Amino acid sequence: MKDFYVVAKKDLEPNLPHSADWPKIIAYSYKTKSFLLIEGKGHGFNGTVLPDQIARGPRWKQLFLDLNALWFLSFIDSTTYPSTSDFEKALQAKTGFIKVISS
């Protein structure tokens, strides 16, 4: 089982039960160095797990921009965290919360 830490989340259409665009979620697995990228809900739901380097590509840049999450790429590049616990503490200090999606 992989744990993905939610980095950013936004829902601009909370009252729509089936949306291909919202909510948008970016989550990161510290252990596997991969991203969980989610868009939509209901029949419009779409999600994928991508390695770090692919998620940084131009295809996914708009998602990071929509969620004001480009900061996270610098965050994971700027420091090597000795443990998952250290990563969690640093992420919580930056975002003010810790939410985990297990897959």
C-alpha beads as a LAMMPS data file, in Angstrom:
LAMMPS data file: protein, C-alpha beads

103 atoms
102 bonds

1 atom types
1 bond types

-500.0 500.0 xlo xhi
-500.0 500.0 ylo yhi
-500.0 500.0 zlo zhi

Masses

1 110.0

Atoms # bond

1 1 1 0.000 0.000 0.000
2 1 1 1.290 3.457 -0.938
3 1 1 0.666 6.593 1.088
4 1 1 0.299 9.836 -0.851
5 1 1 0.460 13.121 1.062
6 1 1 -1.975 15.732 -0.215
7 1 1 -0.003 18.765 -1.326
8 1 1 -2.839 20.811 -2.798
9 1 1 -6.575 20.434 -3.301
10 1 1 -9.273 22.711 -4.700
11 1 1 -12.901 22.247 -5.725
12 1 1 -14.463 25.117 -7.684
13 1 1 -17.635 23.128 -8.446
14 1 1 -18.585 21.509 -5.110
15 1 1 -22.282 21.263 -5.975
16 1 1 -21.811 19.319 -9.217
17 1 1 -21.973 15.545 -8.621
18 1 1 -20.154 14.685 -11.875
19 1 1 -17.393 17.002 -13.027
20 1 1 -14.448 16.265 -15.286
21 1 1 -12.591 19.361 -14.065
22 1 1 -13.076 19.672 -10.286
23 1 1 -11.920 18.863 -7.681
24 1 1 -8.243 18.796 -8.452
25 1 1 -5.794 17.090 -6.096
26 1 1 -2.034 16.719 -6.116
27 1 1 -0.588 14.193 -3.692
28 1 1 2.972 12.907 -3.330
29 1 1 4.449 9.622 -2.146
30 1 1 7.677 10.330 -0.313
31 1 1 8.513 6.633 -0.265
32 1 1 8.144 5.979 -4.024
33 1 1 8.917 9.515 -5.276
34 1 1 5.715 9.571 -7.316
35 1 1 2.676 11.798 -7.678
36 1 1 -1.021 10.992 -7.517
37 1 1 -2.829 13.484 -9.758
38 1 1 -6.633 13.596 -9.587
39 1 1 -9.185 15.636 -11.506
40 1 1 -12.963 15.363 -11.421
41 1 1 -15.550 13.353 -9.513
42 1 1 -18.369 10.958 -10.207
43 1 1 -18.498 9.951 -13.864
44 1 1 -15.880 12.619 -14.626
45 1 1 -13.249 11.204 -12.244
46 1 1 -9.742 10.746 -13.612
47 1 1 -6.638 9.898 -11.616
48 1 1 -3.139 8.680 -12.348
49 1 1 0.087 7.864 -10.531
50 1 1 3.211 9.172 -12.224
51 1 1 6.916 9.097 -11.402
52 1 1 8.309 12.421 -10.206
53 1 1 10.092 13.310 -13.464
54 1 1 7.038 12.671 -15.653
55 1 1 4.721 14.668 -13.363
56 1 1 7.077 17.641 -13.741
57 1 1 6.608 17.623 -17.510
58 1 1 4.688 20.198 -19.526
59 1 1 1.598 17.964 -19.767
60 1 1 0.936 18.390 -16.020
61 1 1 2.186 21.940 -15.435
62 1 1 -1.313 23.457 -15.693
63 1 1 -2.539 21.276 -12.827
64 1 1 0.278 22.565 -10.610
65 1 1 -0.555 26.130 -11.688
66 1 1 -4.310 25.665 -11.046
67 1 1 -3.539 24.584 -7.483
68 1 1 -0.693 27.034 -6.829
69 1 1 1.521 24.041 -6.142
70 1 1 4.698 24.763 -8.100
71 1 1 6.286 25.552 -4.726
72 1 1 6.149 21.855 -3.872
73 1 1 8.647 20.921 -6.583
74 1 1 11.206 23.250 -5.010
75 1 1 10.210 21.956 -1.579
76 1 1 11.136 18.362 -2.431
77 1 1 14.237 19.407 -4.391
78 1 1 15.659 21.707 -1.725
79 1 1 15.986 19.238 1.129
80 1 1 16.670 15.553 1.576
81 1 1 14.523 14.330 4.424
82 1 1 16.163 11.547 6.473
83 1 1 12.824 9.852 7.168
84 1 1 9.154 9.887 6.277
85 1 1 8.468 11.452 9.662
86 1 1 10.816 14.348 8.894
87 1 1 9.109 14.830 5.522
88 1 1 5.675 14.862 7.219
89 1 1 6.799 17.465 9.761
90 1 1 8.238 19.728 7.076
91 1 1 5.125 19.382 4.905
92 1 1 2.822 20.123 7.828
93 1 1 4.870 23.199 8.714
94 1 1 4.511 24.410 5.111
95 1 1 0.829 23.567 4.486
96 1 1 -0.635 23.560 7.985
97 1 1 -2.160 20.102 7.531
98 1 1 -1.394 16.474 6.775
99 1 1 -3.864 14.424 4.754
100 1 1 -2.945 10.999 3.416
101 1 1 -4.519 9.077 0.558
102 1 1 -3.669 5.369 0.664
103 1 1 -3.781 3.322 -2.498

Bonds

1 1 1 2
2 1 2 3
3 1 3 4
4 1 4 5
5 1 5 6
6 1 6 7
7 1 7 8
8 1 8 9
9 1 9 10
10 1 10 11
11 1 11 12
12 1 12 13
13 1 13 14
14 1 14 15
15 1 15 16
16 1 16 17
17 1 17 18
18 1 18 19
19 1 19 20
20 1 20 21
21 1 21 22
22 1 22 23
23 1 23 24
24 1 24 25
25 1 25 26
26 1 26 27
27 1 27 28
28 1 28 29
29 1 29 30
30 1 30 31
31 1 31 32
32 1 32 33
33 1 33 34
34 1 34 35
35 1 35 36
36 1 36 37
37 1 37 38
38 1 38 39
39 1 39 40
40 1 40 41
41 1 41 42
42 1 42 43
43 1 43 44
44 1 44 45
45 1 45 46
46 1 46 47
47 1 47 48
48 1 48 49
49 1 49 50
50 1 50 51
51 1 51 52
52 1 52 53
53 1 53 54
54 1 54 55
55 1 55 56
56 1 56 57
57 1 57 58
58 1 58 59
59 1 59 60
60 1 60 61
61 1 61 62
62 1 62 63
63 1 63 64
64 1 64 65
65 1 65 66
66 1 66 67
67 1 67 68
68 1 68 69
69 1 69 70
70 1 70 71
71 1 71 72
72 1 72 73
73 1 73 74
74 1 74 75
75 1 75 76
76 1 76 77
77 1 77 78
78 1 78 79
79 1 79 80
80 1 80 81
81 1 81 82
82 1 82 83
83 1 83 84
84 1 84 85
85 1 85 86
86 1 86 87
87 1 87 88
88 1 88 89
89 1 89 90
90 1 90 91
91 1 91 92
92 1 92 93
93 1 93 94
94 1 94 95
95 1 95 96
96 1 96 97
97 1 97 98
98 1 98 99
99 1 99 100
100 1 100 101
101 1 101 102
102 1 102 103
